[in-house]
Amino acid sequence: IEDVWPEAKIAFLKLFDFLENHLYLKGPEIIPYRYFYMSLITYFFESSSPNYDFLKKYFWFYSFHNDNLLSNTTHLRNHIDFLNREKSGKIVAFDRFLIDRHRLRTSSYSSRGRLSRAILSLLANQGPRGWANPDKRVLLEVYYLLTDKPNLHHIFPRNFVINNPGKNKLDYNSLMNIAYLPQITNLKISDENPVTYVRNYDSPAFEEIMDTHLLPREILNWARENTMPENALDIFIERRVDMLIEALKQRLQGINFEVIDTQEMEIE
């Protein structure tokens, strides 16, 4: 430990710099795998010129892959070998990336499993902006007011869905129904109808910040029309799955990207 400690300290700092300043992930709660710390520190150890584009692909590939590919020490050894080969200048390639739409639409807010944390990581990586103050980031490093603290908000609030079930088949607790918002905005919205509260924030600036939350335009169109279909939650979740997959495709360019659906949904 004493022999490697000087370089190890640098590797630790580079790792946390990567997570916070390249991926924009604040704190350990949303890191999908604990083994990421070990594999990435190995990569940063005695690495004078890290390939951050490669590392970002590595992070998103294994965070979202349908198969659990970093859950034990055998996996970890394979990852370390893969990363060391890239670090040494050898040509490496990612295998086929596979993602299941159904697992995305049914990932639960109540769970803190690997995929749930991956989804929250991606939403954080988008750099979400405030709805009431579109020029302000939601995920701040310092909260000058308690009301600035980010909350996880249900776009279709829990009590609203319970009292207005409509013809929806999907669960309001899906992480596809979640967004980062400042505490004060979350409290103001409470259990209000999405058609009503979204209209309160409608502006050209709001249209621009919707992409930072991966929010489908349907929710804004319904607000402007003051009506939404009886299966609006299902439609919203399906469109958000589309947007999340497209965001991942951008991050995994050049990799064979395959999408499956183990439970096809019929959305009118």
Salt bridges, closest charged atoms under 4 A:
ASP17 OD2 - HIS22 NE2 3.46
GLU20 OE2 - LYS26 NZ 3.60
ASP53 OD1 - LYS56 NZ 3.99
ASP67 OD2 - HIS65 ND1 3.94
ASP81 OD2 - ARG85 NE 3.28
GLU141 OE2 - LYS26 NZ 3.34
ASP148 OD1 - LYS136 NZ 3.20
ASP202 OD2 - ARG224 NE 2.85
GLU207 OE2 - ARG224 NH2 2.74
ASP211 OD1 - ARG217 NH1 3.66
GLU218 OE2 - ARG239 NE 3.27
GLU230 OE1 - LYS167 NZ 3.53
GLU238 OE1 - ARG101 NH2 3.01
GLU238 OE2 - ARG105 NE 2.55
ASP242 OD1 - ARG101 NH1 2.70
GLU246 OE2 - LYS249 NZ 3.60
GLU258 OE1 - ARG96 NH1 2.90
ASP261 OD2 - ARG101 NE 3.96
ASP261 OD2 - ARG105 NH2 2.76
